[in-house]
């Protein structure tokens, strides 16, 4: 196992200020409890092959299975109403 030197870090005042400004912009993120409170659990039956496709799509988008189904239903309803 080789021992490597620590990399030279840019610790200038400007860099520190940029980091502080970035952190300050982020602010605190509060979970939206109202959204969760307004959701109703639902049980649906989905064929295994379709469920596998839903899981693949959700994974590709980086969201949960539930979020994928909700978004898909919302998009379908928007198209039907439009």
N, C-alpha and C positions, 0 to 999 in steps of 0.2 A: 504494500500500500504506500503510495507516494504522498508526501506531505507537500501541499501547495501553499504558496503565500496568499494572504488575503488580498483580494483585488483592491486597487486604489479607488476609493470612493470620492465622489465629488460632493464635498460637504460645505460648499460655499454658502454665503448668506442668501443669495438669490434662490438657490435650490431649496433651502430650508423654508423660505417664504412661499415658494411655489407649492411645496408640500402642504404647508399650513393652509394656504388658500384652497387647495383641492379638498382637504379634509373638511374645512368650514362649509364648502358648498354642499357637501353630502348631507349634512344635517342629520337629524334623528328620524328614523323610519319607524312609525308606529304601525302595528298590525291593524288592519281594517276589520274590527270586530263586528261592525254592522253587516258587512258582506257575508261573513260566516254565519251570523245569526239569522240572516234572511234566506239561507239555503236549507232545503228540505231533503233528507236522505230518501233515495228512491231505489227500489230493487227492480232491475230489468233482466230479462233473459236474452243472451246474445249467443248466436252460434259460435262455436270454438274458432272456426276459420276467420270469421269477421273480428272476433276479439283479438286474435293474433295480429291482424292488420291494424286494428286500432292501437294496440300496444306498440307496434313498429312505428306508426305515425306519431304517436305521443313521444316516443323515444327520440325520433328524428327532430322534433320540435323542442325537446327538452322540457316537456310538461307532463303532468300526471294523466293517467287514463281518464279520470273524471273531468279534468279541464279540457281534454281533447274532445270528449263527448259533448260537453256543454258548448264549446266553441263551434263544433260541427252542427249541432242542432240550431244554434243561434244564426249561423250563416245560412242554413237551409230555410229557416223561417223568414229571414230578410229577403232572400231571393223569391220566395213565394209571395211575400207582401209587396214587393217592388214591381 
